[in-house]
Amino acid sequence: MSSQRPAPFEFDVDLSAHEMLRRAHVLDALGPDWDPVAALRGEEEAYELLYSGLDADQQRVHDELVSAGVLPPRGGGHAAP
């Protein structure tokens, strides 16, 4: 019996069509009234509310996390005004 391994076999799968179908389903689930700009504004407002009213120590930790890139900067303008 031979102990030689078979030659490597190249295997490619193109998932482009599946990805387009997945995106179509996502957009369909979001519905015609979905407003991405309003969604981004809402996220920015929620972020501002979440990190408002911090005491000095909490603000220091928040600033360290922003500096380290763990949290995005406040008022970063992620959504259009």
Secondary structure, DSSP 8 states (H G I E B T S, - for coil): ---------------HHHHHHHHHHHHHHH-TT--HHHHHHHHHHHHHHHTTT--HHHHHHHHHHHHTTSS--TT---S--
